[in-house]
Amino acid sequence: MPREFRYDVVQNFDTITENETSTGNRYTKEVNLVSYNDADPVYDIRNWTHMSNGEVRMGKGITLTLEEIRKLRDILNEMEDLKD
């Protein structure tokens, strides 16, 4: 029998994008600190669907360690075409 999948959003840092449909569903891309199956939290960039009935569904995303998120930050800071 498969193990139950659990997650806990420990901290929400910010929402990158947010869209709402005529049905009342809201779609977001968020940066969070998430613990999966009671493991140490990881940084998580992921799509979420917030259903009009209150249900929240996790979409595809990426998880990063603290070292990886720092490296990503450095890469983004050095990308010339992102600077104003």
SEFIZA-3560 file (N, C-alpha, C; in Angstrom, 3 decimals):
REM SEFIZA-3560
<numar><xx>0.851</xx><yy>-1.179</yy><zz>0.000</zz><atom>N</atom></numar>
<numar><xx>0.000</xx><yy>0.000</yy><zz>0.000</zz><atom>CA</atom></numar>
<numar><xx>0.897</xx><yy>1.243</yy><zz>0.000</zz><atom>C</atom></numar>
<numar><xx>0.596</xx><yy>2.239</yy><zz>-0.865</zz><atom>N</atom></numar>
<numar><xx>1.427</xx><yy>3.445</yy><zz>-0.912</zz><atom>CA</atom></numar>
<numar><xx>1.334</xx><yy>4.253</yy><zz>0.379</zz><atom>C</atom></numar>
<numar><xx>2.444</xx><yy>4.885</yy><zz>0.700</zz><atom>N</atom></numar>
<numar><xx>2.510</xx><yy>5.738</yy><zz>1.879</zz><atom>CA</atom></numar>
<numar><xx>1.711</xx><yy>7.015</yy><zz>1.640</zz><atom>C</atom></numar>
<numar><xx>1.091</xx><yy>7.523</yy><zz>2.683</zz><atom>N</atom></numar>
<numar><xx>0.339</xx><yy>8.766</yy><zz>2.586</zz><atom>CA</atom></numar>
<numar><xx>1.300</xx><yy>9.922</yy><zz>2.326</zz><atom>C</atom></numar>
<numar><xx>0.929</xx><yy>10.815</yy><zz>1.400</zz><atom>N</atom></numar>
<numar><xx>1.735</xx><yy>11.996</yy><zz>1.085</zz><atom>CA</atom></numar>
<numar><xx>1.204</xx><yy>13.168</yy><zz>1.888</zz><atom>C</atom></numar>
<numar><xx>2.110</xx><yy>13.815</yy><zz>2.627</zz><atom>N</atom></numar>
<numar><xx>1.723</xx><yy>14.979</yy><zz>3.437</zz><atom>CA</atom></numar>
<numar><xx>2.688</xx><yy>16.120</yy><zz>3.164</zz><atom>C</atom></numar>
<numar><xx>2.175</xx><yy>17.328</yy><zz>3.284</zz><atom>N</atom></numar>
<numar><xx>3.045</xx><yy>18.495</yy><zz>3.190</zz><atom>CA</atom></numar>
<numar><xx>2.524</xx><yy>19.573</yy><zz>4.127</zz><atom>C</atom></numar>
<numar><xx>3.448</xx><yy>20.429</yy><zz>4.550</zz><atom>N</atom></numar>
<numar><xx>3.097</xx><yy>21.543</yy><zz>5.415</zz><atom>CA</atom></numar>
<numar><xx>3.845</xx><yy>22.774</yy><zz>4.912</zz><atom>C</atom></numar>
<numar><xx>3.099</xx><yy>23.808</yy><zz>4.529</zz><atom>N</atom></numar>
<numar><xx>3.727</xx><yy>25.062</yy><zz>4.113</zz><atom>CA</atom></numar>
<numar><xx>4.158</xx><yy>25.776</yy><zz>5.393</zz><atom>C</atom></numar>
<numar><xx>5.459</xx><yy>25.753</yy><zz>5.646</zz><atom>N</atom></numar>
<numar><xx>6.026</xx><yy>26.327</yy><zz>6.862</zz><atom>CA</atom></numar>
<numar><xx>6.031</xx><yy>27.853</yy><zz>6.779</zz><atom>C</atom></numar>
<numar><xx>6.386</xx><yy>28.367</yy><zz>5.593</zz><atom>N</atom></numar>
<numar><xx>6.435</xx><yy>29.822</yy><zz>5.401</zz><atom>CA</atom></numar>
<numar><xx>6.154</xx><yy>30.144</yy><zz>3.941</zz><atom>C</atom></numar>
<numar><xx>5.282</xx><yy>31.123</yy><zz>3.715</zz><atom>N</atom></numar>
<numar><xx>5.033</xx><yy>31.634</yy><zz>2.374</zz><atom>CA</atom></numar>
<numar><xx>5.833</xx><yy>32.918</yy><zz>2.222</zz><atom>C</atom></numar>
<numar><xx>6.720</xx><yy>32.950</yy><zz>1.234</zz><atom>N</atom></numar>
<numar><xx>7.547</xx><yy>34.138</yy><zz>1.019</zz><atom>CA</atom></numar>
<numar><xx>6.826</xx><yy>35.155</yy><zz>0.139</zz><atom>C</atom></numar>
<numar><xx>6.264</xx><yy>34.695</yy><zz>-0.976</zz><atom>N</atom></numar>
<numar><xx>5.551</xx><yy>35.623</yy><zz>-1.857</zz><atom>CA</atom></numar>
<numar><xx>4.893</xx><yy>34.845</yy><zz>-2.984</zz><atom>C</atom></numar>
<numar><xx>3.989</xx><yy>35.541</yy><zz>-3.668</zz><atom>N</atom></numar>
<numar><xx>3.332</xx><yy>35.001</yy><zz>-4.846</zz><atom>CA</atom></numar>
<numar><xx>3.938</xx><yy>35.672</yy><zz>-6.066</zz><atom>C</atom></numar>
<numar><xx>4.406</xx><yy>34.876</yy><zz>-7.023</zz><atom>N</atom></numar>
<numar><xx>5.028</xx><yy>35.407</yy><zz>-8.234</zz><atom>CA</atom></numar>
<numar><xx>3.951</xx><yy>35.867</yy><zz>-9.214</zz><atom>C</atom></numar>
<numar><xx>2.949</xx><yy>35.021</yy><zz>-9.452</zz><atom>N</atom></numar>
<numar><xx>1.829</xx><yy>35.376</yy><zz>-10.332</zz><atom>CA</atom></numar>
<numar><xx>0.534</xx><yy>34.876</yy><zz>-9.719</zz><atom>C</atom></numar>
<numar><xx>-0.566</xx><yy>35.517</yy><zz>-10.133</zz><atom>N</atom></numar>
<numar><xx>-1.889</xx><yy>35.121</yy><zz>-9.653</zz><atom>CA</atom></numar>
<numar><xx>-2.910</xx><yy>35.435</yy><zz>-10.747</zz><atom>C</atom></numar>
<numar><xx>-3.754</xx><yy>34.453</yy><zz>-11.040</zz><atom>N</atom></numar>
<numar><xx>-4.819</xx><yy>34.615</yy><zz>-12.033</zz><atom>CA</atom></numar>
<numar><xx>-6.092</xx><yy>34.001</yy><zz>-11.484</zz><atom>C</atom></numar>
<numar><xx>-7.209</xx><yy>34.626</yy><zz>-11.798</zz><atom>N</atom></numar>
<numar><xx>-8.495</xx><yy>34.100</yy><zz>-11.365</zz><atom>CA</atom></numar>
<numar><xx>-9.363</xx><yy>33.844</yy><zz>-12.587</zz><atom>C</atom></numar>
<numar><xx>-10.130</xx><yy>32.751</yy><zz>-12.548</zz><atom>N</atom></numar>
<numar><xx>-11.003</xx><yy>32.410</yy><zz>-13.663</zz><atom>CA</atom></numar>
<numar><xx>-12.437</xx><yy>32.823</yy><zz>-13.354</zz><atom>C</atom></numar>
<numar><xx>-13.271</xx><yy>32.760</yy><zz>-14.370</zz><atom>N</atom></numar>
<numar><xx>-14.680</xx><yy>33.111</yy><zz>-14.184</zz><atom>CA</atom></numar>
<numar><xx>-15.400</xx><yy>32.118</yy><zz>-13.273</zz><atom>C</atom></numar>
<numar><xx>-14.825</xx><yy>30.927</yy><zz>-13.083</zz><atom>N</atom></numar>
<numar><xx>-15.435</xx><yy>29.928</yy><zz>-12.201</zz><atom>CA</atom></numar>
<numar><xx>-15.078</xx><yy>30.163</yy><zz>-10.735</zz><atom>C</atom></numar>
<numar><xx>-14.203</xx><yy>31.144</yy><zz>-10.475</zz><atom>N</atom></numar>
<numar><xx>-13.816</xx><yy>31.437</yy><zz>-9.101</zz><atom>CA</atom></numar>
<numar><xx>-12.553</xx><yy>30.740</yy><zz>-8.649</zz><atom>C</atom></numar>
<numar><xx>-11.981</xx><yy>29.894</yy><zz>-9.518</zz><atom>N</atom></numar>
<numar><xx>-10.709</xx><yy>29.256</yy><zz>-9.181</zz><atom>CA</atom></numar>
<numar><xx>-9.586</xx><yy>30.286</yy><zz>-9.324</zz><atom>C</atom></numar>
<numar><xx>-8.595</xx><yy>30.179</yy><zz>-8.452</zz><atom>N</atom></numar>
<numar><xx>-7.448</xx><yy>31.084</yy><zz>-8.485</zz><atom>CA</atom></numar>
<numar><xx>-6.192</xx><yy>30.243</yy><zz>-8.667</zz><atom>C</atom></numar>
<numar><xx>-5.344</xx><yy>30.672</yy><zz>-9.597</zz><atom>N</atom></numar>
<numar><xx>-4.104</xx><yy>29.972</yy><zz>-9.894</zz><atom>CA</atom></numar>
<numar><xx>-2.938</xx><yy>30.858</yy><zz>-9.494</zz><atom>C</atom></numar>
<numar><xx>-2.008</xx><yy>30.310</yy><zz>-8.696</zz><atom>N</atom></numar>
<numar><xx>-0.863</xx><yy>31.081</yy><zz>-8.234</zz><atom>CA</atom></numar>
<numar><xx>0.430</xx><yy>30.311</yy><zz>-8.472</zz><atom>C</atom></numar>
<numar><xx>1.504</xx><yy>31.067</yy><zz>-8.574</zz><atom>N</atom></numar>
<numar><xx>2.846</xx><yy>30.498</yy><zz>-8.554</zz><atom>CA</atom></numar>
<numar><xx>3.510</xx><yy>31.137</yy><zz>-7.345</zz><atom>C</atom></numar>
<numar><xx>3.918</xx><yy>30.302</yy><zz>-6.383</zz><atom>N</atom></numar>
<numar><xx>4.371</xx><yy>30.798</yy><zz>-5.087</zz><atom>CA</atom></numar>
<numar><xx>5.772</xx><yy>30.296</yy><zz>-4.731</zz><atom>C</atom></numar>
<numar><xx>6.445</xx><yy>31.075</yy><zz>-3.884</zz><atom>N</atom></numar>
<numar><xx>7.718</xx><yy>30.676</yy><zz>-3.293</zz><atom>CA</atom></numar>
<numar><xx>7.444</xx><yy>30.418</yy><zz>-1.815</zz><atom>C</atom></numar>
<numar><xx>7.644</xx><yy>29.165</yy><zz>-1.403</zz><atom>N</atom></numar>
<numar><xx>7.340</xx><yy>28.744</yy><zz>-0.035</zz><atom>CA</atom></numar>
<numar><xx>8.484</xx><yy>27.928</yy><zz>0.554</zz><atom>C</atom></numar>
<numar><xx>8.438</xx><yy>27.777</yy><zz>1.863</zz><atom>N</atom></numar>
<numar><xx>9.274</xx><yy>26.816</yy><zz>2.568</zz><atom>CA</atom></numar>
<numar><xx>8.322</xx><yy>25.691</yy><zz>2.978</zz><atom>C</atom></numar>
<numar><xx>8.583</xx><yy>24.474</yy><zz>2.494</zz><atom>N</atom></numar>
<numar><xx>7.635</xx><yy>23.372</yy><zz>2.658</zz><atom>CA</atom></numar>
<numar><xx>8.321</xx><yy>22.147</yy><zz>3.248</zz><atom>C</atom></numar>
<numar><xx>7.639</xx><yy>21.508</yy><zz>4.185</zz><atom>N</atom></numar>
<numar><xx>8.090</xx><yy>20.235</yy><zz>4.729</zz><atom>CA</atom></numar>
<numar><xx>7.232</xx><yy>19.140</yy><zz>4.106</zz><atom>C</atom></numar>
<numar><xx>7.884</xx><yy>18.161</yy><zz>3.469</zz><atom>N</atom></numar>
<numar><xx>7.183</xx><yy>17.035</yy><zz>2.864</zz><atom>CA</atom></numar>
<numar><xx>7.340</xx><yy>15.805</yy><zz>3.748</zz><atom>C</atom></numar>
<numar><xx>6.236</xx><yy>15.184</yy><zz>4.106</zz><atom>N</atom></numar>
<numar><xx>6.243</xx><yy>13.964</yy><zz>4.922</zz><atom>CA</atom></numar>
<numar><xx>7.104</xx><yy>14.123</yy><zz>6.181</zz><atom>C</atom></numar>
<numar><xx>6.962</xx><yy>15.267</yy><zz>6.845</zz><atom>N</atom></numar>
<numar><xx>7.636</xx><yy>15.575</yy><zz>8.108</zz><atom>CA</atom></numar>
<numar><xx>9.155</xx><yy>15.671</yy><zz>7.997</zz><atom>C</atom></numar>
<numar><xx>9.688</xx><yy>15.795</yy><zz>6.786</zz><atom>N</atom></numar>
<numar><xx>11.137</xx><yy>15.951</yy><zz>6.598</zz><atom>CA</atom></numar>
<numar><xx>11.518</xx><yy>17.416</yy><zz>6.810</zz><atom>C</atom></numar>
<numar><xx>12.828</xx><yy>17.685</yy><zz>6.822</zz><atom>N</atom></numar>
<numar><xx>13.293</xx><yy>19.067</yy><zz>6.934</zz><atom>CA</atom></numar>
<numar><xx>12.704</xx><yy>19.894</yy><zz>5.788</zz><atom>C</atom></numar>
<numar><xx>12.324</xx><yy>21.135</yy><zz>6.065</zz><atom>N</atom></numar>
<numar><xx>11.723</xx><yy>21.976</yy><zz>5.019</zz><atom>CA</atom></numar>
<numar><xx>12.715</xx><yy>22.289</yy><zz>3.895</zz><atom>C</atom></numar>
<numar><xx>12.167</xx><yy>22.440</yy><zz>2.694</zz><atom>N</atom></numar>
<numar><xx>12.929</xx><yy>22.835</yy><zz>1.511</zz><atom>CA</atom></numar>
<numar><xx>12.231</xx><yy>24.032</yy><zz>0.871</zz><atom>C</atom></numar>
<numar><xx>12.993</xx><yy>24.782</yy><zz>0.089</zz><atom>N</atom></numar>
<numar><xx>12.420</xx><yy>25.908</yy><zz>-0.645</zz><atom>CA</atom></numar>
<numar><xx>11.693</xx><yy>25.350</yy><zz>-1.849</zz><atom>C</atom></numar>
<numar><xx>10.549</xx><yy>25.924</yy><zz>-2.144</zz><atom>N</atom></numar>
<numar><xx>9.633</xx><yy>25.336</yy><zz>-3.113</zz><atom>CA</atom></numar>
<numar><xx>9.058</xx><yy>26.444</yy><zz>-3.995</zz><atom>C</atom></numar>
<numar><xx>9.207</xx><yy>26.292</yy><zz>-5.297</zz><atom>N</atom></numar>
<numar><xx>8.585</xx><yy>27.195</yy><zz>-6.268</zz><atom>CA</atom></numar>
<numar><xx>7.602</xx><yy>26.334</yy><zz>-7.047</zz><atom>C</atom></numar>
<numar><xx>6.307</xx><yy>26.658</yy><zz>-6.938</zz><atom>N</atom></numar>
<numar><xx>5.294</xx><yy>25.725</yy><zz>-7.424</zz><atom>CA</atom></numar>
<numar><xx>4.009</xx><yy>26.449</yy><zz>-7.806</zz><atom>C</atom></numar>
<numar><xx>3.267</xx><yy>25.824</yy><zz>-8.725</zz><atom>N</atom></numar>
<numar><xx>1.911</xx><yy>26.269</yy><zz>-9.066</zz><atom>CA</atom></numar>
<numar><xx>0.926</xx><yy>25.691</yy><zz>-8.062</zz><atom>C</atom></numar>
<numar><xx>-0.071</xx><yy>26.496</yy><zz>-7.696</zz><atom>N</atom></numar>
<numar><xx>-1.142</xx><yy>26.065</yy><zz>-6.799</zz><atom>CA</atom></numar>
<numar><xx>-2.468</xx><yy>26.449</yy><zz>-7.419</zz><atom>C</atom></numar>
<numar><xx>-3.458</xx><yy>25.566</yy><zz>-7.271</zz><atom>N</atom></numar>
<numar><xx>-4.823</xx><yy>25.871</yy><zz>-7.686</zz><atom>CA</atom></numar>
<numar><xx>-5.667</xx><yy>26.001</yy><zz>-6.431</zz><atom>C</atom></numar>
<numar><xx>-6.278</xx><yy>27.166</yy><zz>-6.266</zz><atom>N</atom></numar>
<numar><xx>-7.153</xx><yy>27.442</yy><zz>-5.127</zz><atom>CA</atom></numar>
<numar><xx>-8.580</xx><yy>27.368</yy><zz>-5.658</zz><atom>C</atom></numar>
<numar><xx>-9.254</xx><yy>26.261</yy><zz>-5.378</zz><atom>N</atom></numar>
<numar><xx>-10.591</xx><yy>26.015</yy><zz>-5.915</zz><atom>CA</atom></numar>
<numar><xx>-11.618</xx><yy>26.906</yy><zz>-5.225</zz><atom>C</atom></numar>
<numar><xx>-12.694</xx><yy>27.181</yy><zz>-5.927</zz><atom>N</atom></numar>
<numar><xx>-13.751</xx><yy>28.038</yy><zz>-5.383</zz><atom>CA</atom></numar>
<numar><xx>-14.406</xx><yy>27.416</yy><zz>-4.145</zz><atom>C</atom></numar>
<numar><xx>-14.292</xx><yy>26.096</yy><zz>-3.987</zz><atom>N</atom></numar>
<numar><xx>-14.878</xx><yy>25.424</yy><zz>-2.818</zz><atom>CA</atom></numar>
<numar><xx>-13.921</xx><yy>25.389</yy><zz>-1.617</zz><atom>C</atom></numar>
<numar><xx>-12.751</xx><yy>26.046</yy><zz>-1.739</zz><atom>N</atom></numar>
<numar><xx>-11.796</xx><yy>26.105</yy><zz>-0.641</zz><atom>CA</atom></numar>
<numar><xx>-10.676</xx><yy>25.086</yy><zz>-0.726</zz><atom>C</atom></numar>
<numar><xx>-10.804</xx><yy>24.099</yy><zz>-1.607</zz><atom>N</atom></numar>
<numar><xx>-9.762</xx><yy>23.089</yy><zz>-1.773</zz><atom>CA</atom></numar>
<numar><xx>-8.539</xx><yy>23.710</yy><zz>-2.441</zz><atom>C</atom></numar>
<numar><xx>-7.355</xx><yy>23.275</yy><zz>-2.029</zz><atom>N</atom></numar>
<numar><xx>-6.103</xx><yy>23.745</yy><zz>-2.621</zz><atom>CA</atom></numar>
<numar><xx>-5.377</xx><yy>22.546</yy><zz>-3.208</zz><atom>C</atom></numar>
<numar><xx>-4.975</xx><yy>22.672</yy><zz>-4.473</zz><atom>N</atom></numar>
<numar><xx>-4.273</xx><yy>21.582</yy><zz>-5.153</zz><atom>CA</atom></numar>
<numar><xx>-2.867</xx><yy>22.025</yy><zz>-5.535</zz><atom>C</atom></numar>
<numar><xx>-1.932</xx><yy>21.143</yy><zz>-5.276</zz><atom>N</atom></numar>
<numar><xx>-0.536</xx><yy>21.386</yy><zz>-5.596</zz><atom>CA</atom></numar>
<numar><xx>-0.286</xx><yy>21.014</yy><zz>-7.052</zz><atom>C</atom></numar>
<numar><xx>0.404</xx><yy>21.891</yy><zz>-7.781</zz><atom>N</atom></numar>
<numar><xx>0.763</xx><yy>21.611</yy><zz>-9.168</zz><atom>CA</atom></numar>
<numar><xx>2.240</xx><yy>21.268</yy><zz>-9.281</zz><atom>C</atom></numar>
<numar><xx>2.732</xx><yy>21.305</yy><zz>-10.507</zz><atom>N</atom></numar>
<numar><xx>4.142</xx><yy>21.007</yy><zz>-10.741</zz><atom>CA</atom></numar>
<numar><xx>5.010</xx><yy>22.119</yy><zz>-10.178</zz><atom>C</atom></numar>
<numar><xx>6.193</xx><yy>21.732</yy><zz>-9.750</zz><atom>N</atom></numar>
<numar><xx>7.103</xx><yy>22.717</yy><zz>-9.193</zz><atom>CA</atom></numar>
<numar><xx>8.496</xx><yy>22.161</yy><zz>-9.031</zz><atom>C</atom></numar>
<numar><xx>9.298</xx><yy>22.918</yy><zz>-8.312</zz><atom>N</atom></numar>
<numar><xx>10.684</xx><yy>22.547</yy><zz>-8.064</zz><atom>CA</atom></numar>
<numar><xx>10.996</xx><yy>22.803</yy><zz>-6.597</zz><atom>C</atom></numar>
<numar><xx>11.781</xx><yy>21.914</yy><zz>-5.998</zz><atom>N</atom></numar>
<numar><xx>12.229</xx><yy>22.113</yy><zz>-4.625</zz><atom>CA</atom></numar>
<numar><xx>13.737</xx><yy>22.329</yy><zz>-4.640</zz><atom>C</atom></numar>
<numar><xx>14.201</xx><yy>23.200</yy><zz>-3.740</zz><atom>N</atom></numar>
<numar><xx>15.605</xx><yy>23.560</yy><zz>-3.679</zz><atom>CA</atom></numar>
<numar><xx>16.074</xx><yy>23.587</yy><zz>-2.230</zz><atom>C</atom></numar>
<numar><xx>17.315</xx><yy>23.168</yy><zz>-2.006</zz><atom>N</atom></numar>
<numar><xx>17.915</xx><yy>23.298</yy><zz>-0.689</zz><atom>CA</atom></numar>
<numar><xx>18.312</xx><yy>24.761</yy><zz>-0.488</zz><atom>C</atom></numar>
<numar><xx>18.718</xx><yy>25.110</yy><zz>0.723</zz><atom>N</atom></numar>
<numar><xx>19.175</xx><yy>26.467</yy><zz>0.992</zz><atom>CA</atom></numar>
<numar><xx>20.360</xx><yy>26.818</yy><zz>0.102</zz><atom>C</atom></numar>
<numar><xx>21.296</xx><yy>25.892</yy><zz>-0.051</zz><atom>N</atom></numar>
<numar><xx>22.462</xx><yy>26.128</yy><zz>-0.910</zz><atom>CA</atom></numar>
<numar><xx>22.034</xx><yy>26.361</yy><zz>-2.361</zz><atom>C</atom></numar>
<numar><xx>21.074</xx><yy>25.588</yy><zz>-2.851</zz><atom>N</atom></numar>
<numar><xx>20.603</xx><yy>25.741</yy><zz>-4.226</zz><atom>CA</atom></numar>
<numar><xx>19.859</xx><yy>27.056</yy><zz>-4.433</zz><atom>C</atom></numar>
<numar><xx>19.039</xx><yy>27.467</yy><zz>-3.464</zz><atom>N</atom></numar>
<numar><xx>18.288</xx><yy>28.718</yy><zz>-3.619</zz><atom>CA</atom></numar>
<numar><xx>19.237</xx><yy>29.915</yy><zz>-3.589</zz><atom>C</atom></numar>
<numar><xx>20.305</xx><yy>29.829</yy><zz>-2.784</zz><atom>N</atom></numar>
<numar><xx>21.310</xx><yy>30.893</yy><zz>-2.784</zz><atom>CA</atom></numar>
<numar><xx>22.033</xx><yy>30.967</yy><zz>-4.117</zz><atom>C</atom></numar>
<numar><xx>22.357</xx><yy>29.827</yy><zz>-4.692</zz><atom>N</atom></numar>
<numar><xx>23.012</xx><yy>29.789</yy><zz>-6.009</zz><atom>CA</atom></numar>
<numar><xx>22.083</xx><yy>30.366</yy><zz>-7.072</zz><atom>C</atom></numar>
<numar><xx>20.813</xx><yy>30.018</yy><zz>-7.026</zz><atom>N</atom></numar>
<numar><xx>19.837</xx><yy>30.568</yy><zz>-7.966</zz><atom>CA</atom></numar>
<numar><xx>19.764</xx><yy>32.085</yy><zz>-7.828</zz><atom>C</atom></numar>
<numar><xx>19.729</xx><yy>32.584</yy><zz>-6.585</zz><atom>N</atom></numar>
<numar><xx>19.716</xx><yy>34.028</yy><zz>-6.342</zz><atom>CA</atom></numar>
<numar><xx>20.923</xx><yy>34.688</yy><zz>-6.990</zz><atom>C</atom></numar>
<numar><xx>22.102</xx><yy>34.101</yy><zz>-6.813</zz><atom>N</atom></numar>
<numar><xx>23.320</xx><yy>34.666</yy><zz>-7.381</zz><atom>CA</atom></numar>
<numar><xx>23.263</xx><yy>34.678</yy><zz>-8.901</zz><atom>C</atom></numar>
<numar><xx>22.779</xx><yy>33.601</yy><zz>-9.492</zz><atom>N</atom></numar>
<numar><xx>22.656</xx><yy>33.526</yy><zz>-10.950</zz><atom>CA</atom></numar>
<numar><xx>21.717</xx><yy>34.612</yy><zz>-11.458</zz><atom>C</atom></numar>
<numar><xx>20.559</xx><yy>34.757</yy><zz>-10.829</zz><atom>N</atom></numar>
<numar><xx>19.592</xx><yy>35.771</yy><zz>-11.253</zz><atom>CA</atom></numar>
<numar><xx>20.155</xx><yy>37.180</yy><zz>-11.100</zz><atom>C</atom></numar>
<numar><xx>20.897</xx><yy>37.432</yy><zz>-10.019</zz><atom>N</atom></numar>
<numar><xx>21.499</xx><yy>38.751</yy><zz>-9.812</zz><atom>CA</atom></numar>
<numar><xx>22.543</xx><yy>39.089</yy><zz>-10.868</zz><atom>C</atom></numar>
<numar><xx>23.167</xx><yy>38.078</yy><zz>-11.443</zz><atom>N</atom></numar>
<numar><xx>24.214</xx><yy>38.304</yy><zz>-12.435</zz><atom>CA</atom></numar>
<numar><xx>23.702</xx><yy>38.331</yy><zz>-13.876</zz><atom>C</atom></numar>
<numar><xx>22.464</xx><yy>38.024</yy><zz>-14.084</zz><atom>N</atom></numar>
<numar><xx>21.914</xx><yy>38.008</yy><zz>-15.452</zz><atom>CA</atom></numar>
<numar><xx>21.696</xx><yy>39.434</yy><zz>-15.929</zz><atom>C</atom></numar>
<numar><xx>22.506</xx><yy>39.862</yy><zz>-16.890</zz><atom>N</atom></numar>
<numar><xx>22.485</xx><yy>41.239</yy><zz>-17.403</zz><atom>CA</atom></numar>
<numar><xx>21.126</xx><yy>41.660</yy><zz>-17.926</zz><atom>C</atom></numar>
<numar><xx>20.461</xx><yy>40.794</yy><zz>-18.663</zz><atom>N</atom></numar>
<numar><xx>19.203</xx><yy>41.192</yy><zz>-19.289</zz><atom>CA</atom></numar>
<numar><xx>18.052</xx><yy>41.353</yy><zz>-18.290</zz><atom>C</atom></numar>
<numar><xx>18.259</xx><yy>41.003</yy><zz>-17.032</zz><atom>N</atom></numar>
<numar><xx>17.226</xx><yy>41.203</yy><zz>-16.008</zz><atom>CA</atom></numar>
<numar><xx>17.342</xx><yy>42.548</yy><zz>-15.314</zz><atom>C</atom></numar>
<numar><xx>18.474</xx><yy>43.228</yy><zz>-15.524</zz><atom>N</atom></numar>
<numar><xx>18.687</xx><yy>44.504</yy><zz>-14.852</zz><atom>CA</atom></numar>
<numar><xx>17.935</xx><yy>45.601</yy><zz>-15.573</zz><atom>C</atom></numar>
<numar><xx>17.431</xx><yy>46.559</yy><zz>-14.776</zz><atom>N</atom></numar>
<numar><xx>16.698</xx><yy>47.702</yy><zz>-15.338</zz><atom>CA</atom></numar>
<numar><xx>17.603</xx><yy>48.638</yy><zz>-16.074</zz><atom>C</atom></numar>
//
